Amino acid sequence: MKLLQRLTLITLATVTIVSCNKKEATFIDPLLTNRDTTINPSEDFFNYANGGWFKNHPIPSSERSNGIFRMIQDTINNQIKSICETSAKAGAEKGSNKQKIGDFYASGMDSTTINKLGVNPLKEEFSKIDAIKDVPSLLKEIGHLHTIGSGAGFGFYVGQDDKNSAKNAIFLHQGGLGLGQRDYYFNTDEEIVTIRKEYVKHVQKMMELIGVKQDLAIKNAASVMKLETNLAKASRKLEALRDPIKNYNKMSIAQLNGITPNIDWNVTLKDFGIAKADTVIVGQPEFYKAFNGMLKSYAIDDWKTYLKWDLVNTYAAYLNKEVEDQNFKFYSTVMSGVKVQKPRWKRIVEQTDGSLGELIGQVYVDEYLPKGTKEKLLEIGNNIRDVYAVRIKNLDWMSEPTKKKALYKLSKIVMKVGYPDKWKDLSSITIDKNNYLKNVMAVNKWSYDDMTNKYGKPVDRTEWGMYPQTYNAYYNPSNNEICVPACNIIVPGFEGRMPDDAILYGIIGGSTFGHEITHGFDDQGSQYDDKGNLNNWWTAEDLKKFKQKTALIVSQYSKFKVGDKNVNGDATQGENIADLGGVVMGYEAFKKTKQFKINEKISGLTPDQRYFLAYGYAWMVNGTKEYLSQQVMTDVHSPAKYRINGPLANVTEFHKAFNIKPGSAMYQPDSLRVVIW
């Protein structure tokens, strides 16, 4: 995934357009002004391309990062704010889309009522937890908590069966960790040890804020940490979760009951909203064996404490100021280095969009998208696919039988571009202007029911997993599809005019379409066939060669460092392969444009220089040291610096464009340059 109109000749960074001897407009070329020319592009292209912008735009104290994503998100947030405020003032009919949007936003902005309510909105849920008496009632409550947005104990979802993409299946996977990833519970470096200590203090403070006396809160925090550490011990590492074969273990209910004798899954799945199931896909059987034992080795009171913690942790951002501030202090300040909260309106806008984005998207498409957005995106996407086919045909390491299957899979990739042709029906959701948490919980419950209702029904391949106003993109291997929302058309600095093709193909072509299409052929996507089924379509020799190439990219990225941590080359290899494929395919498509063919210079930059600077602009993101450390620990994406420097070092045309010489940091000798697709 990607956490992302034609310009006439420009010869200077600043250009004045004159008509009838009258000065009309002055344009600033961001590819020039973003640069830090005190840095040699041969040594660090990331900071050469973007360092000037970073110097002039330090990370705000309310953010963990700053850059192109933040600029675009701020634009989108302001548009959504207008939609929310207009809806809130509309006096709309009860049950209408405007009423839901307006009242959800208004309930979140009403901090006076939220603070007055305190933690009372969770009182009924706390009572349900207090009523737990044994393992069966514990499992029943865990099931209930999942239906309202919790992830207590373990992970559960309904989605496409990896080996039968036309069928929706039940998935069980590891989960239940307040720190997110297992390594936070075991790494011994000073930073992570400090985070663990702060986490225990945080749990204690949150317990006090929901009414637990200090002495008991201290014990409760220790109990939560001990229980979660045992869950983490049974969990797989981030890189191990990337193997779709090893994380696909289909079992009958009887077989699952056999490895977890303390759980009757026929009963438990009903508590999760599944009336009758025949099989389940268990991602990590060893986790469930450990969880089964913990149901008896931990006292029921310990489980109650853990569930109360998980509940308040899930809903902390929607409660009174004291709880929200404590939640921010740990997860944003300690974990990510963010000093102050965003303005409340931004937080509520982002939550309203996250909860009711399907409704907001309909307004966004009508009121904020330039005409022709969908068509332009599709044009770029198809151009990328065309050059991808040529690249596959010309590969010197792949046999003809495998090429034929790769080309067929490529031809069958579905492109969901711009916005969906049909919208989900959210008419059954009731939004109350006076209860923010209740509204969030109601949407969570609707989303959960929408998911579980798919079980036993045919897969709807037209469904979107993002909103048109979401600045991101994805590849879904089970559908063999990419999704590029409409707002990816936004390029800061080119408002009101069409960027030149170097920028269109560097950002939208390379880092978006090229990146996402390559996911169909990365270390994971390459294991799925044209219909989206987990199915080997490679010859044995071709697969061996492919794995040799992916091993080389793992080795390259594992040498990159962030502070005292190395990038996890294994965990990030899929995104790194996609970044390399994306920049190459974007460049190949750009070569077919008039700008490239006539060697048109803009702002004194050659077409090649503009293309690679534009690719650098696509990942112009600077992060706090805490956030970058967290990213290395938990994210399958490399930090932005290496999403630029990593792939470009493997591209011969980049070396030529910026005169990269042997011995420089950006130089990769021919023998070590990775060429996969």
N, C-alpha and C positions, 0 to 999 in steps of 0.2 A: 504493500500500500504506500501511497504517497502522503506520513503525517503531513497539492495545488489543484486588425482593422488595418493597410500598407503605408509605410512612411516614405516620403520622397527623400532624395539625396540630402544628407546632412554632412557638413564638413567640419563643424565645430561642436563642442559639447553643448554650447548654448546657441540656439538658432532663432533668429527673428524672422517671422514670415511677414512680408510686406505686400500690400495690395493697394494700388492707386496711390502710392507714396504715403500710405497711412500704416503705422505700426499696429498689427493686429494681435500678435501673440508671441510669447517667448517660451520655447520648449527646452527643457533640460534633459540631456541624455543620461539616464541613470547608469548605463554601462560604463561611462567615463567617471561620473561623480562618485559612484560607489567604490571606486578603486582606491587602494593605498599604494601609490607609485614609489614609496620608499622601500617597498618589499619587492624582492625579485620573484617574478612568477615561477622561475625555475626552482625556487626553494619552498614556496608555500602559496599555491595558486588560490586557495580558499581565502586567505587574508589579503592577497594582492587584489583579487576581484571584489572583495567586500569590506576590506578593512577601513576604507574611508567612511563608509556608511556606519560601521560599528563605532568609530571614534565620535561621530556626530550624533549617534543615537544609542547612548548607554542603555542597558537593560533597566526598565522602570522597576522601582522597588516593589510594585504590585505584580510583577511577572517573573517567571523562572527563565524566560528566554525572550529574545527580541529579534525581529527580522521580517522577511517577506511574509511569513505565515501570520505574524501578528498584525502587520499592516493590512493585509487582506481581511483578516478576521475583524479588525476594528471597523473596516468599511461595512462588512456584513452585519456586525453588531448594531451599528447605527441605523442601518436599514430595517433590521428586525425590531429595534427599539421603536422606530416610527410606526411599524405595523402594530406592535403591542399597545402603544399609547393611543393610537387612533382607535383601536378595538376597544380599549378600556373606556373611552369617552363616548362610544357609539350608542350606548343604551340598547344594545342588540337583543334580539329575541332569544329567550332562554333555550339553550340547546344548540344554537347556531354556532358556526365556527368562530365568528367574531366574539360571541359571548364567552366561549371557552378560552380563547387566546387572551382577551381583555381581563377576565376575572382571574385567570391563573397568574398573569403578570401582576395584577393589583394585589392579589393575596401575598405574593412574594415581596412586594414593595411595602406592605403594611407591617413594618418592623415593630410598631407599637403593640399590635395584637399578638404578634409572634412572641415578643418578650413577655407579655402578660400571661400567655398560655404556658410558658416554660416548657417542661418535659411532659406536661399533661396529655398532649396528643398521643403519647406512647403508653399511657397508663394502662389502657385495655390490653395492649400487647404484652406488657410486663406481667399482668395478671395471668395471662395464658401460660407464660413461661413458669410462673410460680406454681401453677397447677400440675406441672409435670411430676409424676410419682415413680415412674419406672421406665425401662428402655422402650417399650412400645409407645408410651405417651411422649417420650423424648423424640422419637423418630417422627411421630405425628406432628409435633410442633416444628421440627426442622422442615418438614414438608410445607407446613403453613407459611413459615417465614420465607421460604423460597418464593412462594406465590406473590409476596408483596415486595420483592426486591432484594432480599437477603441472600448471601451466599454461604450460609452457615454450614459447617461440617465438611461439605464436599460440593463438587460442581455437577450440575444437571442441566441438560437442555434437549430440545427436539430439533433435529436438523436432517439434512440429506445424508443418507447412508453412503459412505465413501465407496462402497463396492456395488451399490445399486442406486444410482443418483436419481432415479425416478421415484424412490420411496423415502418417506420421512421415517427416521429411526430415533430411538432413545439413546442418549449418550450420558455416561457417567464418567467424570474425570476428577483428578485431584483438585483440592481447593481448601477454603476455610481459613486462610491465613491473613491476619490483619496487616502483616508486612508485605504481603503479595507474593514474593518469591522465596523459595527455600533457603537460598544462600544468605539472606539477611539473618537467619537464625544460627548460622554456623561459621561464617567467615570471621577470621581473627584479626584483620587489620584494624587499626585504631578507630577509623571512621565508622566502621560497621559495628564495632563493640559499643561505641558511643551511642549510635542509633538504637541499639537494643536496650541500653540503659534508659534512654529517653522514652522509648516505647512503653516500658513498664511504668514509668512515671506518668505517662500520658493516660494509660488505661486506668491507673489509680485515680487520677484527677477526674476523668470522665465518670468513674463510678461515684465519686463524691458529688458530682454535679447532678446525678440522677437520684441522690438522696441516701447513699450508703455512707455510714460513718467512717472516719478516716482509718481506724485500726482495721476494720473489716475490708475497706477498700484496698489497703496495702496487701492483705492476704488474697483478695480477689485478683489483683493484678498479677501476683506471682502465679496463681492458679491458671490464669489465662495464658501466660507466657509458657508455662510448662506444657499445657495441653497443645498449644499451637506448635511448640517445638517438636512434640511427638508427631503431629501431623506433617510437619516439614521434613522430619527424618524419613518418613515413608514416601516423600514426594520426589519426583524426578527433576533433574536440573533443566534449565531453560533449553539448552541445546538438545537434550534427549527428547524433548517434546516435539521436535521438528521431524521426527521419523514417522510418517503416516502409517507405515506397516506395523511397527512395534507398538504404536498407540491405537491400533485397531484390534480389539479382542472381543468378537461377537460371542455372546453366551445366551443360552436359554435361561429363563427365570430359575429353573431348577439348578442349573450349573452355578449361577450367581449365588443362590441360597446356599449351595454347597461350600463356597469359599467364605461366606459370611453367615455362619449359622445363627448369629444373634439378631439377624434381620430377616423378616419375612417380606420379600420384595413385592409379592402380590398385594400385600396390605400397604406397604410403604409407598409404592408407586401410585396407589389410589389417593394417598395424602398429597402427592405431587400433581394430582390432576389427571392421571392416566387410569382410565377405568379398567382396561384390560390390555396386557402386553404379552407378547410371545418371546421376544428376544430383546437384549440390550447390548450396546457396544461399550465396553469398559476400557477406558483409555489406559489406566494403570492399575492392574489387578492387585499388585502388592500394596497399593495405598488402601484399597478397600479391605484387604485382609487385616491391615494394621488398624484401620478405623473400627472394624468389627471387634477387635480385642479391646480397644479403648472404651467401647460402650460399657464394658464390665469393669475394666481396671480403674476407671475414673468414677468417683461418686456422682450421683445424680445432682447434688448441689453444685459440684464443679461444672457440670454441663449447663446448669441453669445460669451460672455466672457467665460462662462463655457465651451463651445465647443472648443474654442481656447486653453484654459488651458488643456482640456482633450487630444487634439491633440498633443500639444508639450510634454505633460507628457508621452504619448504613445511612442513618437519617440525621446525622449531626449537623449537616449544612443547612437543614430546614427547620432547626429548632432555635431557641432563644440565643441571645448574643453570647452568653458565657460559654455555652456548649459549642457554638459555631466558632468562636475565637480559639478555644482550646483545640478543636479539630484542625483549624488552620495552622496553629502554632506548630503542631507536630508534623502533619502531612505536607504542609507547604513550606514552612520555615526550616524545620530540622531536616526534612527529607529533600527539599528542592531549593532551599536558599532564598525563598521569597520573603521579603521583609514586611510588607503590609498587604492588607486585603485590597482587591479590586473595588472600585466604587460599587455600591449595592446594585445600581441599575444594570451594570455589566453582568454581575453574577446572576441576576434574575432573568435578564434577557437570554443568557446562555442556557439557563435551566428551562425557561419556557420553550426555547427552540429545541432543546434536547427531549423534552416531554411531548410537545405538540408540533414538532417540526413538520409533520405531514400536513397539518393545517396551514402553518406559516408558509410552507413551500408553495402552496397554491397561490397565495397573494404575491410572494416573491417573484414567481414566474411571470405573473401578469403585470407587475408594477416596476420591476427593477432589471429585468434581463433585456439587453439590446436585441433587437430583432435580428434573426439569422444566427443567433448563438449556437443553437443545436446543429444547424447545417454546417457552420464553420468547424465546430469540434469534430463532427463526423467526417468532414473532408480531411482534416489532419490525421485522424485515426486511420482512415482507409489508406492514406498515403504511407503511413508507417507500416501498415500490414503489407502493402505491396512490396516495399523494399525488404521487409523481413523475409518474404518468400524468395526474393532474389538471393539474399544472404544464405538462406538454407540450401538452395540449389547449388551454390558455389562453395559450400563447406568442403575442406579437404580431409576432414577427419571422420566424416559420417558416410556410411554406406548408402547405396541407393534405396534399398528396402526401408531403412529407417527414415531417410529423407522423405520418401513418399508418405509415410504415416505422419511425420512432423508437419508436412505441408497440408495434409488433410485436416489435421487438428487446428492448424493456424486458420484455414479457410472457414472452419466451423465456429471460431470464436465469436460470441455474440457481443455486440457493442451497445451497452446501455448508456446513452449519451444525453446530457442536458437535464431532462426531467422525465418522470414516468408518464405513460399514456393514461394510466388510471391511478387513482389515489385510494388509500385505505379508508375504510369507514370507521370513524371514531365517534359515531353518534351515540353509542351506549355509555360513553364516559360522562360522568356528572362532575362539573367543576364548581366549587364553592368559593365565593369571593372572600370568605372570612376564615379559611383554614388552609394555609399553604402546604403543610405536611400531608394533610388528608388528600390534597390534590395530587401531590407527587406520588403518594401511595396508590391512589386510584389509577393513575396512568401506568404505574408499575404493574398493577394487577391486570389491567387490560392487556398490556404487552405480554405478560406471562401467559394469560389465557389464549391470546392470539397464537403464541408459539405452540402451546400444548394441544390446541385444537387442530393443528396440522397433522398430528400423529394419526396414522391410518388413512390419510388422504393423499391424493397425488400431489407431487411437488408442483408448485406454481412458479414456473421459470420466468414469469414476467415480473415477479416481485423485486423491488429495489431494496438494497440494504443501506442506502444513504439518501439524504435529502438534496434537492438541487442547490440549496444554500450552504452545503457542507463542503468546505475547501479541503478535499481529500479525494481519493480514488481507491478502487480495489480490484483485485482479480479473485474470482470465486472458482476454484478448480472443479467443484462438483457440478457447476453449470457451464464450465468452460466459457466464462464471460468476463468482460471488464465493465466497470461502471465508472464513468467520469461525469460528476455533477456539473451543472451549468456554470457555477461560479468559478470554475477553473479557467474561464475566459479572462478573468481579471489579471492585468499586469500593472502593478503600481508604476506610476510615472508616464503611463500612456493613456491616461483617462481622456476620452473624447477623440482618440485617434487610433488608427490601426498600427500596431507594432510592425516592424519590418520582419521578414520571414526568418531571419536568424534568431530573433527572439521567440517568435511563434514556435519554431521547431526546436529551439533549445529548451524552452520551458514546457509548453503544452505538448510538443511532439516527443522530446527526449525524456524529460523527467516525469511525464504523465503517461501518455499512450505507450511509448516505447517501454517504459518501466513496467507498466501493468501487463502488457502483452508478454513480456519476457517472463513474468511470473508463471505463465503457462509452461515454461521450459526451464524453470530453475530447479534446484535440488528436490523440491517438493512437487511443484506443478508438473514436472516431467514424468511423474509416476502415475498421472491421470491421463486417460485417453480422451478422444474427441467428444465422447458423450459425458465426460465428467466422472468416469468410474476409475477407481484405483486398480490399475491394470497395466502390466508391463508391455509396452509396445516397441521396445528396443531389441536389437540383436545383442547377444552377449558381448561381442567385441566392441560395439559402439557404446554400450553402457559403461564398459571398462574405461574407454577413452574419455567419456564424459566425466566420470568420477575422478579421473586423473586431473582434468582441468578444474573441476570444482575444488579439489584438494589444494591446488595451487592458489586459488583465490582465498581459501581459508588461511593458508600460510601467510599470504600477503597482509591480510587484515589483522591477523593475530599479532603482528609486530607493531601495530599502531597503539599509541598510548594516550590515555586521558588521565592526567595527574599521575598517580602511582598505579593505575589499573590499565591492563591491556584490553583492547577491544576483543570481544568473544567472537573469534572468526568462525567457529562452528555455528553458534546461535544466529549470527547475522548473515550467513552465507547466501540465503535466499534473496534477501534485499540487496546484497552486494552484487550478486549475479544480475538482478533486475536493473540496478543502477548502471552497470557496465553495458548490458544489452540496450538499455534505454538511450544512453548517450550515443552509442554507435548507430542505432536505428534512426534516431532523430537527425544525426548528421547525414546519413545516407539519403533520407528524405529531403533534407535541406539542399543537397547537391542538385536536386532536380528543379530547384526554383530559379527564376530569372535572376534574382539577386546574386546567387552563387555563380551562375553560368557567365554573367557579364563581369564578374569579379568586382561588383559595385562596392566601393568603400563608403561607409557612413561614419561620421565623427572621426575620420582618420583611421578607422579600423577596417581591416580586411574582412570579408565574409566569414572566414574561418575564425578569426579572433572574436568577432561578434558572437558567433555561435557558441564558442566555449565560454565566453564571459556570460552569455545568457544562461548557459547551463549552470554556471556558478551562482548566478542571480537566483535560480530556482531553489537553491539550498542556502540562501543567505540567512543563516540562523545562528545567533550567538546565545550561549546558555550560561547560567551560573555554574560555578564549579560543583556545587551540590547536585544540581540537576543533571549535569553531564555524568557525574559519578553514578547517580541513580539510573540513568539511561544505560550505561554500560552493564549494570547489574540486572536490569529487568527488560530491556527492549531488544527486539530482534532487528532493529534498524541501527546502523552505525551512527555515531554523532555526525552532524552536518559537515564538519571539516573533512571527514573521510568519505563522505558521499560525493565530494568533489575531487579531492586529491587522489583517492583510491582508484576510481575508474579511469580518470583522465591520464594517469600515469601509464595506463595500458594502451592508450590510443595514439598511434603513430602520427596522425594528422595534428593532434594537439602538440606533440613534440616539435613538429615543423612550424606550427603557427606561432609559438612563443619561444622558439630557438632553445629548446631544452637540451642541455649538453650532458655528456657522461660525467658522473661525479656529483651532480646536483641532486637535491632531495626528491625532486619530481621525476627524475630520470629512472626509467625501468628498462634494462637491457632487453634487446630483442628476444633473447632466450628465455626470459622470465615474464614477458608480456602475455597476459591471458587473453585469448581469443576463443570465445565459446560459440556465440551465435553471430 
